[in-house]
Amino acid sequence: MQIEGTHKQEARKPQRGPAPPTPPTTRWMLARAGEGRLEPLCVRAGLWKVLPVFSFEEEAQMFLHLGGYEESGWRARESCTGELVSVLLGPCTDVEGVALDPLPQMLEDGTIGLVEVGRRRFVGQLLHRG
């Protein structure tokens, strides 16, 4: 009888899985050198303008290659929290959102909204984490 009661109590204990992955401390954006300043790549997603941001350099490179942006001088650029906040509050104030790890095809087929977060929310998350 005691064995059965112990078994029931153990079954009620919440199961703990692995901890969720920690978000990257740096991100990658696409940019080129403009007239003495950084020019971030912002793309059109329907009526909205979004800033693609990537978790890994390889994802950013793939976006550049598949989207045909390499020929225009765009490059993947490692960006810290401060730089992303500065870009979104400075030259990209007209950006409506940030697309996280998008594929270029998402611009064409209209699915970019699946990976987009609002500009203000993204900045808030960066500042909260930093």
Backbone as numpy.savetxt, mean C-alpha at the origin, in Angstrom:
# Nx Ny Nz CAx CAy CAz Cx Cy Cz
-14.63 -39.76 35.12 -15.44 -38.57 35.12 -14.58 -37.31 35.12
-13.53 -37.29 35.88 -12.67 -36.13 35.92 -12.01 -35.88 34.57
-11.66 -36.91 33.91 -11.02 -36.76 32.61 -11.96 -36.08 31.63
-13.22 -36.47 31.67 -14.20 -35.87 30.78 -14.38 -34.38 31.07
-14.45 -33.98 32.34 -14.61 -32.57 32.71 -13.41 -31.74 32.28
-12.23 -32.30 32.45 -11.02 -31.60 32.05 -11.00 -31.38 30.54
-11.45 -32.39 29.82 -11.48 -32.28 28.36 -12.42 -31.17 27.92
-13.57 -31.04 28.58 -14.53 -29.99 28.22 -13.96 -28.61 28.50
-13.24 -28.46 29.61 -12.67 -27.16 29.92 -11.61 -26.78 28.89
-10.81 -27.72 28.48 -9.78 -27.43 27.49 -10.40 -27.04 26.15
-11.53 -27.64 25.83 -12.19 -27.33 24.56 -12.71 -25.90 24.54
-13.00 -25.35 25.71 -13.54 -24.00 25.79 -12.47 -22.92 25.71
-11.22 -23.28 25.91 -10.13 -22.30 25.86 -10.02 -21.74 24.44
-9.85 -20.43 24.32 -9.69 -19.87 22.97 -8.37 -20.33 22.36
-8.44 -20.69 21.12 -7.26 -21.12 20.39 -6.48 -19.89 19.95
-5.19 -19.92 20.15 -4.34 -18.81 19.73 -3.52 -19.25 18.53
-3.65 -18.52 17.47 -2.89 -18.82 16.27 -1.64 -17.97 16.22
-0.95 -18.03 15.12 0.25 -17.19 14.97 -0.14 -15.72 14.95
0.75 -14.89 15.41 0.52 -13.44 15.43 0.38 -12.94 13.99
-0.47 -11.93 13.77 -0.59 -11.39 12.42 0.73 -10.77 11.97
1.00 -10.79 10.68 2.27 -10.23 10.20 2.32 -8.73 10.48
3.50 -8.26 10.82 3.66 -6.83 11.06 3.79 -6.11 9.72
3.13 -4.96 9.59 3.22 -4.23 8.34 4.63 -3.72 8.10
5.01 -3.58 6.84 6.37 -3.12 6.55 6.58 -1.70 7.06
7.82 -1.41 7.50 8.12 -0.06 7.98 8.47 0.86 6.82
8.88 0.30 5.71 9.11 1.10 4.52 8.20 0.58 3.42
7.90 1.44 2.52 7.07 1.10 1.37 7.83 1.58 0.13
7.28 1.23 -1.01 7.88 1.63 -2.28 6.85 2.41 -3.08
7.26 3.55 -3.60 6.40 4.29 -4.51 7.14 4.44 -5.83
6.44 4.91 -6.81 7.01 5.10 -8.14 7.21 6.59 -8.35
8.39 6.95 -8.79 8.69 8.37 -8.94 9.76 8.57 -10.01
9.89 9.81 -10.42 10.99 10.20 -11.30 11.44 11.59 -10.87
12.64 11.92 -11.29 13.17 13.23 -10.94 12.48 14.29 -11.78
11.84 15.21 -11.11 11.20 16.34 -11.80 12.11 17.55 -11.69
11.63 18.67 -12.08 12.43 19.90 -12.08 12.90 20.25 -10.66
13.97 19.58 -10.22 14.54 19.84 -8.91 13.75 19.25 -7.75
12.75 18.43 -8.05 11.95 17.84 -6.98 11.49 16.44 -7.39
11.01 15.73 -6.43 10.49 14.39 -6.65 9.11 14.46 -7.30
8.91 13.67 -8.35 7.61 13.61 -9.02 7.03 12.21 -8.84
6.07 12.04 -7.90 5.47 10.72 -7.70 4.52 10.35 -8.84
4.45 9.07 -9.16 3.52 8.60 -10.18 2.13 8.46 -9.57
1.20 9.22 -10.06 -0.20 9.11 -9.69 -0.94 8.64 -10.94
-1.89 7.75 -10.76 -2.61 7.17 -11.89 -4.09 7.47 -11.78
-4.76 7.44 -12.91 -6.21 7.65 -12.95 -6.92 6.32 -12.75
-7.88 6.34 -11.86 -8.74 5.17 -11.62 -10.16 5.66 -11.76
-10.66 5.65 -12.99 -11.97 6.24 -13.26 -11.86 7.75 -13.15
-12.68 8.33 -12.29 -12.64 9.78 -12.08 -11.62 10.19 -11.03
-11.07 9.22 -10.30 -10.18 9.51 -9.19 -8.72 9.39 -9.58
-7.91 10.07 -8.84 -6.46 9.99 -8.98 -5.93 9.26 -7.75
-5.11 8.24 -7.95 -4.58 7.46 -6.83 -3.05 7.34 -6.92
-2.45 7.14 -5.78 -1.00 6.93 -5.68 -0.76 5.45 -5.42
-0.11 4.74 -6.34 0.22 3.34 -6.08 1.38 3.26 -5.08
1.22 2.42 -4.08 2.24 2.21 -3.06 2.41 0.70 -2.89
3.66 0.27 -2.74 3.97 -1.15 -2.75 4.70 -1.57 -1.48
4.49 -2.82 -1.09 5.14 -3.39 0.09 6.56 -3.85 -0.21
6.81 -4.22 -1.46 8.12 -4.76 -1.83 8.59 -4.14 -3.15
9.89 -4.02 -3.29 10.47 -3.44 -4.50 10.08 -4.25 -5.74
10.04 -5.57 -5.61 9.71 -6.43 -6.76 8.30 -6.14 -7.29
7.36 -5.87 -6.39 5.99 -5.54 -6.81 5.97 -4.22 -7.57
6.73 -3.24 -7.06 6.81 -1.94 -7.73 7.44 -2.09 -9.12
8.51 -2.88 -9.21 9.18 -3.11 -10.50 8.24 -3.80 -11.48
7.47 -4.75 -10.99 6.53 -5.46 -11.86 5.46 -4.50 -12.39
4.95 -3.60 -11.54 3.96 -2.62 -11.96 4.54 -1.73 -13.07
5.77 -1.27 -12.87 6.44 -0.44 -13.88 6.58 -1.18 -15.19
7.03 -2.41 -15.13 7.27 -3.19 -16.34 5.96 -3.52 -17.07
4.99 -4.08 -16.34 3.73 -4.48 -16.98 2.91 -3.28 -17.46
3.06 -2.16 -16.78 2.31 -0.97 -17.16 3.00 -0.12 -18.21
4.24 -0.46 -18.58 4.97 0.29 -19.60 5.48 1.64 -19.12
5.70 1.79 -17.82 6.13 3.07 -17.27 7.65 3.25 -17.28
8.39 2.17 -17.45 9.86 2.25 -17.40 10.42 3.18 -18.47
9.81 3.17 -19.64 10.32 3.98 -20.75 10.20 5.48 -20.49
9.33 5.87 -19.58 9.12 7.29 -19.28 9.96 7.79 -18.11
10.89 6.96 -17.65 11.78 7.40 -16.59 11.30 7.14 -15.17
10.20 6.44 -15.01 9.70 6.12 -13.67 10.54 5.02 -13.06
10.80 5.13 -11.75 11.60 4.15 -11.03 10.94 3.84 -9.69
11.22 2.66 -9.18 10.76 2.30 -7.83 11.66 3.03 -6.83
11.04 3.59 -5.80 11.77 4.36 -4.80 11.34 3.92 -3.41
12.30 3.51 -2.61 12.00 3.14 -1.24 11.64 4.40 -0.47
10.55 4.34 0.26 10.05 5.53 0.95 9.70 5.21 2.40
10.17 6.05 3.29 9.84 5.89 4.70 8.49 6.57 4.97
8.00 6.39 6.15 6.71 6.95 6.55 6.68 8.47 6.33
7.72 9.15 6.77 7.76 10.61 6.65 7.68 11.09 5.22
8.36 10.41 4.32 8.33 10.82 2.92 6.94 10.60 2.32
6.31 9.46 2.63 4.97 9.20 2.10 3.97 10.23 2.61
4.06 10.56 3.88 3.16 11.57 4.45 3.41 12.91 3.76
4.67 13.27 3.59 5.00 14.54 2.92 4.48 14.58 1.49
4.61 13.48 0.77 4.13 13.41 -0.61 2.61 13.56 -0.65
1.91 12.88 0.25 0.43 12.92 0.25 -0.12 14.24 0.77
0.64 14.96 1.58 0.19 16.25 2.07 0.78 17.41 1.26
1.69 17.08 0.32 2.32 18.10 -0.50 1.91 17.98 -1.95
2.80 17.42 -2.79 2.51 17.39 -4.23 1.31 16.53 -4.62
0.86 15.65 -3.74 -0.26 14.76 -4.08 -1.52 15.07 -3.29
-1.75 16.33 -2.95 -2.97 16.67 -2.20 -4.23 16.44 -3.01
-4.11 16.37 -4.33 -5.28 16.12 -5.17 -5.57 14.64 -5.36
-4.76 13.78 -4.75 -4.97 12.33 -4.82 -6.11 11.96 -3.88
-7.03 11.15 -4.39 -8.17 10.71 -3.58 -7.84 9.51 -2.70
-6.92 8.66 -3.17 -6.62 7.45 -2.42 -5.26 6.90 -2.72
-4.93 5.85 -2.00 -3.67 5.13 -2.17 -4.03 3.70 -2.54
-3.45 3.21 -3.62 -3.67 1.83 -4.06 -2.52 0.99 -3.53
-2.85 -0.01 -2.71 -1.83 -0.83 -2.07 -1.53 -2.07 -2.90
-0.32 -2.17 -3.38 0.16 -3.30 -4.18 -0.74 -3.61 -5.38
-1.07 -2.59 -6.18 -1.96 -2.85 -7.32 -1.22 -3.48 -8.50
-1.98 -4.04 -9.40 -1.48 -4.49 -10.70 -1.97 -3.48 -11.73
-1.21 -3.23 -12.81 -1.65 -2.26 -13.81 -2.99 -2.62 -14.44
-3.30 -3.91 -14.57 -4.56 -4.34 -15.17 -5.77 -3.85 -14.36
-5.56 -3.61 -13.08 -6.65 -3.16 -12.22 -7.15 -1.78 -12.63
-6.30 -0.99 -13.25 -6.70 0.32 -13.75 -7.64 0.16 -14.93
-7.34 -0.82 -15.77 -8.14 -1.05 -16.97 -9.47 -1.72 -16.68
-9.46 -2.71 -15.78 -10.70 -3.45 -15.54 -11.55 -2.88 -14.40
-11.10 -1.79 -13.80 -11.90 -1.12 -12.79 -11.89 -1.76 -11.42
-10.96 -2.66 -11.16 -10.92 -3.32 -9.86 -9.94 -2.66 -8.88
-9.39 -1.52 -9.23 -8.42 -0.84 -8.37 -9.02 -0.50 -7.01
-10.32 -0.30 -6.97 -11.00 0.01 -5.71 -10.86 -1.09 -4.67
-10.57 -2.30 -5.11 -10.40 -3.42 -4.17 -9.16 -3.27 -3.31
-8.17 -2.52 -3.78 -6.92 -2.36 -3.04 -6.66 -0.91 -2.66
-7.68 -0.08 -2.78 -7.52 1.35 -2.51 -8.02 1.70 -1.11
-7.29 2.61 -0.48 -7.69 3.17 0.80 -7.65 4.69 0.64
-8.54 5.39 1.30 -8.58 6.85 1.21 -7.27 7.49 1.66
-6.94 8.61 1.04 -5.69 9.31 1.34 -5.60 9.68 2.82
-6.65 10.27 3.37 -6.62 10.69 4.77 -6.48 9.50 5.71
-7.17 8.42 5.41 -7.09 7.22 6.25 -5.68 6.63 6.20
-5.09 6.58 5.00 -3.74 6.04 4.85 -2.74 6.88 5.63
-2.83 8.19 5.52 -1.93 9.08 6.26 -2.12 8.88 7.76
-3.37 8.76 8.19 -3.65 8.53 9.61 -3.03 7.23 10.10
-3.11 6.17 9.30 -2.52 4.89 9.67 -0.99 5.00 9.75
-0.40 5.71 8.81 1.06 5.89 8.83 1.50 6.65 10.09
0.78 7.72 10.41 1.14 8.53 11.57 0.90 7.77 12.88
-0.15 6.98 12.92 -0.45 6.20 14.13 0.63 5.15 14.37
1.08 4.52 13.31 2.10 3.48 13.41 3.46 4.07 13.71
3.73 5.27 13.15 5.04 5.88 13.31 5.20 6.50 14.67
